Amino acid sequence: MRYSERELLSLSRQPAEKAAEILMRAPKKGSVLKKRLVKLVVNFLFYFRTDEAEPIGALLLEHCKINKEEENVFSISFIEEPDRKYSFECDTEAQCQEWIEALRRASYEFMRRSLIFYRNEIQKMTGKDPLEQYGISEEARFQLGTRKL
């Protein structure tokens, strides 16, 4: 999926689910840890130089793995490019764990699975499809069901 620079810039200015200044290392050879403002907005992780308002990069948190590397270090790598790994060093282990949990919840696939789960739970309790009241078509509700490959 392609995004224009203007769209990403606009999204980066939205309120963040989580933001902090932490140390970050890009996957480039010879890259060193640098302090960056890291900001999670929906399923994008934006990173900024600490003294600039515009992001210098963004990671789309889809088809990626978030791993705890050390006590206060986590990484993000992408399934299609496992060698493209970004490392982040937090001040504490607790901060590291908070970031890992927030990033794992940010993916579209996680949100989709959560919606399906809660939709089914509400339907069991009430006997009604909760999406019906919002005029979501039968076809769209079908798309929320388990996908068969």
Disulfide bonds with the S-S distance in Angstrom:
none
